[in-house]
Structures are given as structure tokens and as C-alpha cells.
Amino acid sequence: MRKVTDCVSWVGVTDWDRRLFDSLIPLPDGTTYNAYLVRGSEKTALLDTVDPDFSETLLAALDSVARLDYIVSHHAEQDHSGTIPLVLSRFPEARVVVTAKAKGLLMDLMPIAEERFIVVNDGDTLSLGDKTLRFIHTPWVHWPETMVTYLAEDKVLFSCDFFGSHIAASELFVRDQCRVHEAAKRYFAEIMMPFRSVIAKNLEKLADCDIAMIAPSHGQIYGEPTWIMESYREWVSAPPKNLVTLPFVSMHGSTRIMVDHLAEALSGRGVEVELYNLAVTDIGKLAMSLVDAGSVVLGVPTVLAGPHPLAAYAAFLANALRPKARFLSIVGSYGWGGKTVETLAGMIPNLKVEVLDPVLCKGVPRQETLAALDRLAEAIAARHLEAGFENR
């Protein structure tokens, strides 16, 4: 148990070893599962629990707690809520405070009796005596049932996945802002980006809260929260940048020649380019690039008449994340034919982009193909200029 404020203690867990989340998301720096104990003059509340693999650690941290009145569950996903049944067994008097949607999800996911729940509406408050918890519904940050809690007297926002980052660290509070900024942007890109419009509305809902500290469910606590809130506004609402994100895969080198030529042609025209070799890339890095990209170009060889599976996965990822990019194209080589462009086009219905003429060649790219890549670079640079995209 570690002190956050005079009435708030951190009772979470630092997971130094975890390297994959949801069997999908890379965690190069591990993560934390943050739970917070808030003690008022009359009542005590636990805000979230920890991943079930670390349930004993949380229970040990609660050994000194004589009575627990409330467990506030901001989010039903198990890394937040998975230890709730064990905590309820330890504290039979406790009630689980949730949104209406969270109640249903938690009952689907784990054995919690219906009578153990207290459902709160948006804006409801709960008195702990001299401390007041205010509940603010934040749907789709990043599940439909999520909420945050504002501790009015201490000006602390317990933000759940909002403003989170996957970092394992011994320091409770943010010290290295640059490191946390990158981790928080990765976190936003991987799970928040598809919900930009609703996140913008949820940011507005926090405007009347005087926030001196943000305590998220993953990563370090923000003792100076202004910069992370401003970063979220940038990621959510700012126009794309003068950047081309270029994920690619090359089987025998032909597509790589095309990708390298296009990257050089774009750079020569003042357009920033980031290449991601899908055979080796960290998809979190790719997702981060998509936050800012004005254009996406897929480098795709043809396999059995269709796109290489890694390129198809990149298209699926972009379609799921719904970045702000305005333009898209495809470059690549093939051996004897196929429907690579048609297949990929059908995989990106969520992207509201102008599709620029693809450049495909049979076999090794020759001079006419390189000239076509130059024309594509010219078209992208012109579109970015017309759109007013600024450099990062």
C-alpha cells in the first residue's frame, strides 16, 4: 500500500514481465493494474481491482483494512475487475458500484450476485463522510459501460483506461514525461483511436472538474495532468499531419524496391514517411503512426492471387482503428496475376479516404513503374498541400 494523497492509497500491482495484452497488443515495457483505496471519515471504497493472476497481492495489501463499504468498478474487463469476487468474499458487507451496463457485463463475466450491486447514473455522487465520489459516465472509453470517478475534495480523477499507459515502473508518479507520452500515445492508438468522436465528448464532460491529479488504471499517476489532457485533445481532434505511414511486406525484394523508391520520392517532396516492415514490426508502433498519418500506402506482394496475409492484416488493423488519414494507395508486385487491390479495397470500409491510383507491376519494377511511383508521390504531396497538413 502506497500513499497517493492523505486519503488515497495505491494498492495495485506492477507486472514487470507481461509482454502481450489480450493475446494481441505488445507490451514492451510491462504494465500495472492500478487499484486505489479511498478512506473517508465514515466509509471506505476500493476503486477497481487487479488482474486475477495477482489477486493474492491485492488481498495482502488489504489486510490492514477492517471494513470495505464499496468496490467501484469502472470497467468490466478482467484486468480491472477480475478479483472482485475474491474481494467480496473477504468483505461481505461491500457493494459493487457500477453503471447499468457494467452490472450486466460483470454478471456475464464472473459470479457476482445481483444484490451486491449499486447502479449509479451519470453525475451521481457517493458520500464517504468527509469525502465525495462523483461518477461520470464515459461510454466507449473503451467499452460501452465505462465510467470515471472524481474525488471532489482532493481534485483527483480516477480515469480508468482514459489517459492510461502500459508502463511498469517503481515510481508511482510520472517523472519521465517523454517516456510516458510515447506509451500513452501507443495506448491511445491501440484501443482508443476507433472512438475518437465519443472520446472528444467525454473530454468535454470533464471540463467542469478541477483536476489536480489523474490516477489511471494502467501506468503512472499524473501529478501534473494538463499535458496529457492536451495530448488527448490533439490525438482526437487535430487534423492529420504531413505524414505517410507505409506498412509493407516483400517476399523476393520487388515490393521493397518500390517502397524504398516511393519513400525517397515522398521525402524529396517534403512529405515525412514512416516505413513498417510487417514481417518484423511492432504493431503498436504502426498504430501510433496512424494517429498522425495524412496518407496510408500499403506495400503488398501478391500471394495465390490475393494480398500477402501480413498486408491483409495491416489493412484489417487500419480498418478497425479508423485513423484520421484522408488518402490511401497500394503499391506492390505480382507474378502471374490476381485481385490484390480489389481484395484490400473490400477490407477497409471504415476508412473515409480518397483512394489514389495504385501502382502494381509484374515481377521486378522497371523504369515505367518507378515513374508511376514518382507520380504517386507527386499526387500525395499535392493532396497534403491542398489539405493544409502541417509537419509534426
C-alpha positions in Angstrom: 0.0 0.0 0.0 1.5 3.3 -1.1 0.3 6.8 -0.3 -1.2 9.0 -3.1 -2.8 11.6 -1.0 -3.7 11.8 2.7 -6.9 9.7 2.0 -5.9 7.8 -1.1 -3.6 4.8 -1.3 -2.4 2.7 -4.3 -3.0 -1.0 -3.8 -2.2 -2.1 -7.3 0.3 -4.4 -8.9 3.3 -3.8 -11.1 3.6 -6.5 -13.8 7.2 -6.3 -15.0 7.1 -9.4 -17.1 3.9 -9.1 -19.3 4.7 -8.7 -22.9 1.4 -9.2 -24.6 -2.1 -8.0 -23.8 -5.3 -9.7 -25.0 -3.1 -12.0 -26.9 -2.7 -9.1 -29.4 -1.1 -5.9 -28.0 2.7 -5.8 -27.5 3.8 -4.6 -24.0 7.5 -3.7 -24.4 7.6 -2.0 -21.0 5.2 -4.3 -19.0 2.2 -2.7 -17.3 0.5 -2.0 -14.0 -3.0 -2.9 -12.7 -3.9 0.1 -10.6 -6.4 -0.1 -7.7 -6.9 2.7 -5.2 -8.2 2.7 -1.7 -10.1 5.9 -0.7 -10.8 6.3 3.0 -13.4 8.8 4.2 -14.4 9.7 7.8 -17.3 7.2 7.6 -16.8 4.9 4.6 -14.1 3.2 2.6 -14.1 2.5 -1.1 -11.8 0.4 -3.3 -11.6 1.7 -6.8 -11.1 -1.2 -9.2 -9.2 -4.4 -8.5 -6.3 -6.2 -10.3 -5.8 -8.9 -12.9 -6.8 -12.3 -11.4 -3.2 -13.6 -11.7 -2.3 -11.1 -8.9 -5.3 -11.4 -6.7 -3.3 -12.6 -3.7 -1.1 -9.5 -3.9 -4.2 -7.2 -3.7 -5.7 -9.2 -0.9 -2.5 -8.9 1.1 -2.5 -5.2 0.5 -6.0 -5.0 2.0 -5.0 -7.0 5.2 -5.0 -3.8 7.2 -8.5 -2.7 6.0 -11.0 -3.6 8.7 -14.1 -2.8 6.7 -14.7 -2.1 3.0 -18.0 -0.5 2.1 -17.8 -0.1 -1.7 -15.9 -1.5 -4.7 -16.2 0.9 -7.6 -15.8 -0.9 -10.9 -15.1 1.5 -13.7 -14.7 -1.2 -16.4 -15.8 -4.8 -16.6 -12.7 -6.1 -18.4 -10.9 -8.7 -16.2 -7.6 -6.9 -15.8 -9.7 -4.3 -13.8 -12.5 -6.4 -12.3 -11.2 -10.0 -12.2 -10.5 -10.0 -8.5 -13.9 -8.5 -7.4 -15.4 -11.9 -6.4 -12.5 -12.6 -4.0 -12.6 -9.1 -2.5 -16.4 -9.6 -2.0 -15.7 -12.8 -0.2 -13.2 -11.1 2.1 -15.6 -8.1 2.7 -19.2 -9.5 2.7 -20.6 -6.0 3.6 -19.1 -4.4 0.4 -21.3 -3.4 -2.6 -20.1 -3.0 -6.2 -20.7 0.4 -7.6 -21.3 0.3 -11.4 -23.1 1.7 -14.4 -26.2 -0.2 -15.5 -24.3 -1.7 -18.5 -21.4 -2.7 -16.3 -23.7 -4.6 -14.0 -24.9 -6.8 -16.8 -21.4 -7.3 -18.2 -19.9 -8.2 -14.8 -22.7 -10.7 -14.1 -21.9 -12.3 -17.5 -18.2 -12.5 -16.8 -18.0 -13.6 -13.2 -20.0 -14.9 -10.2 -21.4 -11.8 -8.6 -24.9 -11.9 -7.1 -27.2 -9.2 -8.4 -27.9 -7.9 -4.9 -24.3 -7.0 -4.4 -24.5 -4.2 -7.0 -25.3 -0.5 -6.6 -26.1 1.1 -10.0 -25.2 4.8 -10.4 -26.3 7.3 -13.0 -24.2 9.8 -14.8 -23.3 12.6 -12.3 -24.4 10.6 -9.2 -22.3 11.1 -6.0 -21.5 8.8 -3.1 -20.5 10.2 0.3 -17.7 8.6 2.3 -18.3 11.1 5.1 -15.8 13.9 4.5 -15.0 12.7 1.0 -17.3 12.6 -2.0 -17.1 10.4 -5.1 -18.7 11.7 -8.2 -19.3 9.3 -11.0 -19.0 10.4 -14.7 -20.1 8.0 -17.4 -17.6 7.8 -20.2 -19.0 5.2 -22.6 -16.7 3.8 -25.3 -13.5 4.7 -23.4 -13.1 2.0 -24.4 -16.1 -0.3 -23.7 -19.7 0.8 -23.6 -20.0 0.6 -19.8 -17.0 2.6 -18.7 -17.1 5.4 -16.2 -14.6 7.5 -14.2 -14.7 8.8 -10.6 -13.8 12.3 -9.4 -12.8 12.7 -5.8 -14.0 16.3 -5.3 -12.2 17.3 -2.1 -8.8 16.2 -3.4 -9.3 17.0 -7.1 -8.3 13.5 -8.2 -9.7 12.0 -11.3 -9.6 8.2 -11.3 -9.7 7.8 -15.0 -9.8 4.0 -15.7 -8.4 3.4 -19.2 -8.7 7.1 -20.0 -5.2 8.6 -20.2 -3.6 5.2 -19.4 -0.3 3.8 -20.5 1.3 0.4 -20.3 4.5 1.0 -18.2 5.9 -1.0 -15.4 7.9 1.4 -13.1 8.9 1.6 -9.5 7.9 5.3 -9.4 4.2 5.8 -8.6 4.1 9.3 -10.3 5.2 10.3 -13.8 8.8 11.6 -13.8 9.9 11.0 -17.4 7.2 12.8 -19.4 8.7 11.9 -22.8 8.6 8.2 -22.0 5.1 8.3 -20.7 3.9 10.5 -23.6 5.0 7.8 -26.1 3.5 5.0 -24.0 0.2 6.9 -23.6 0.1 7.6 -27.4 0.6 3.9 -28.1 -2.1 3.1 -25.6 -4.5 5.6 -27.3 -3.7 4.3 -30.7 -4.2 0.7 -29.9 -7.5 0.9 -28.0 -9.0 4.4 -28.1 -8.5 5.7 -31.7 -11.6 4.0 -33.1 -13.8 6.0 -30.6 -12.3 9.5 -31.3 -15.6 11.3 -31.7 -17.1 10.0 -28.4 -13.8 10.5 -26.6 -14.0 14.1 -27.6 -17.4 14.4 -26.0 -16.1 12.7 -22.8 -13.2 15.1 -22.6 -15.8 17.9 -22.7 -17.7 16.3 -19.8 -14.5 16.6 -17.6 -14.3 20.4 -18.3 -16.2 21.3 -15.1 -13.9 19.2 -12.9 -10.9 21.0 -11.3 -8.4 18.2 -11.9 -5.1 18.4 -9.9 -4.2 14.7 -10.4 -5.1 11.9 -12.8 -4.9 8.3 -11.4 -5.4 5.9 -14.3 -5.9 2.1 -14.2 -2.7 1.4 -16.1 0.6 3.2 -15.8 1.8 6.0 -13.6 -0.2 8.8 -11.9 -0.2 12.2 -13.4 0.7 14.8 -10.7 0.6 17.5 -13.4 -2.2 16.3 -15.7 -2.6 19.2 -18.1 -0.2 17.9 -20.7 -1.8 14.5 -21.0 -5.2 16.1 -21.4 -3.9 18.4 -24.1 -2.2 15.5 -25.8 -5.6 13.6 -25.9 -7.2 16.6 -27.5 -4.5 16.7 -30.2 -4.8 13.0 -30.9 -8.6 13.1 -31.0 -9.4 16.3 -32.8 -6.3 17.8 -34.6 -6.1 17.4 -38.4 -3.7 14.7 -39.8 -0.1 15.6 -40.3 2.1 15.8 -43.4 3.0 12.1 -42.9 2.7 8.9 -45.0 2.5 5.7 -43.0 3.8 2.9 -45.2 3.4 -0.7 -43.9 4.8 -3.2 -46.3 5.9 -6.8 -46.8 8.2 -8.0 -49.5 8.7 -11.7 -50.4 11.5 -11.5 -53.0 12.6 -7.9 -53.0 10.4 -6.4 -55.7 7.9 -4.7 -53.4 10.8 -3.5 -51.2 12.3 -1.7 -54.2 9.0 0.0 -54.9 8.5 1.0 -51.3 12.1 2.4 -51.0 11.7 4.4 -54.2 8.3 5.8 -53.1 9.7 6.8 -49.7 12.6 8.6 -51.3 10.3 10.3 -53.8 8.0 11.5 -51.0 10.8 12.7 -48.8 12.2 14.7 -51.7 8.8 16.4 -52.0 8.7 17.4 -48.3 6.5 14.6 -47.1 7.5 12.7 -44.0 7.4 8.9 -44.4 7.5 6.1 -41.8 8.1 2.5 -43.1 6.9 -0.6 -41.2 8.2 -3.9 -42.4 5.3 -6.1 -41.4 7.5 -9.2 -41.2 9.2 -7.7 -38.1 7.4 -4.6 -37.0 5.8 -3.9 -33.6 2.1 -3.3 -34.4 1.9 -0.8 -31.5 4.4 1.4 -33.3 2.4 1.1 -36.5 -0.8 2.1 -34.7 1.0 5.2 -33.2 2.0 6.3 -36.7 -1.6 6.0 -37.8 -2.7 8.6 -35.2 -0.9 11.3 -37.2 -0.9 10.0 -40.8 -2.4 12.0 -43.6 -2.0 9.2 -46.0 -1.6 5.4 -45.8 0.2 3.4 -48.5 0.2 -0.4 -48.3 3.2 -2.2 -49.9 1.7 -5.5 -51.0 3.1 -8.5 -52.9 0.5 -11.0 -54.3 0.2 -14.5 -52.9 -2.1 -17.0 -54.5 -4.0 -14.3 -56.4 -4.5 -12.1 -53.3 -2.7 -9.8 -50.9 0.1 -11.2 -48.7 -1.6 -12.2 -45.3 0.6 -9.7 -43.4 -0.6 -6.9 -45.6 -4.2 -8.1 -45.3 -3.7 -7.9 -41.5 -2.4 -4.4 -41.8 -5.5 -3.4 -43.8 -7.7 -5.1 -41.2 -5.9 -3.3 -38.4 -6.3 0.1 -40.1 -10.0 -0.5 -40.8 -10.5 -1.4 -37.1 -8.6 1.6 -35.7 -10.2 4.1 -38.1 -7.4 6.7 -38.3 -7.9 10.3 -39.5 -5.9 9.7 -42.7 -7.5 11.2 -45.8 -5.7 9.4 -48.6 -4.8 5.8 -49.3 -3.0 3.9 -52.0 -1.4 0.5 -52.7 1.9 -0.4 -54.3 3.3 -3.9 -55.0 4.3 -6.6 -57.4 2.8 -9.8 -58.6 3.9 -12.9 -60.5 1.1 -14.0 -62.8 -2.0 -12.1 -61.8 -4.6 -11.7 -59.0 -7.0 -9.4 -57.3 -4.9 -7.8 -54.6 -6.3 -4.3 -55.0 -9.9 -5.5 -55.1 -9.5 -7.7 -52.0 -7.8 -5.0 -50.0 -10.4 -2.4 -51.0 -13.1 -4.6 -49.7 -11.3 -4.8 -46.3 -11.3 -1.1 -45.4 -15.0 0.1 -45.5 -14.4 2.2 -42.3 -11.7 4.4 -43.8 -13.1 7.6 -45.1 -10.3 8.1 -47.6 -9.7 9.2 -51.2 -8.1 6.2 -52.9 -5.2 7.3 -55.2 -4.3 5.2 -58.2 -2.4 2.1 -57.1 0.9 1.2 -58.7 1.4 -2.6 -59.4 4.0 -4.2 -61.5 4.6 -7.7 -62.8 7.9 -9.0 -61.5 10.8 -6.7 -60.8 9.9 -3.0 -61.1 11.3 -1.3 -64.2 11.6 2.3 -65.2 7.9 2.8 -66.1 7.0 1.5 -62.6 9.4 3.8 -60.9 8.0 6.7 -63.0 4.5 5.8 -61.8 5.7 5.8 -58.2 7.1 9.3 -58.7 3.6 10.4 -60.0 2.0 8.8 -56.9 4.4 10.7 -54.7 3.6 13.9 -56.5 -0.1 13.3 -56.1 0.2 12.6 -52.4 2.4 15.7 -51.8 -0.2 17.8 -53.7 -3.1 16.4 -51.7 -1.3 17.1 -48.4 -0.6 20.7 -49.5 -4.1 21.3 -50.6 -5.4 19.9 -47.3 -3.1 22.1 -45.3 -1.4 19.3 -43.5 1.3 20.6 -41.3 4.6 18.9 -40.4 4.8 17.2 -37.0 
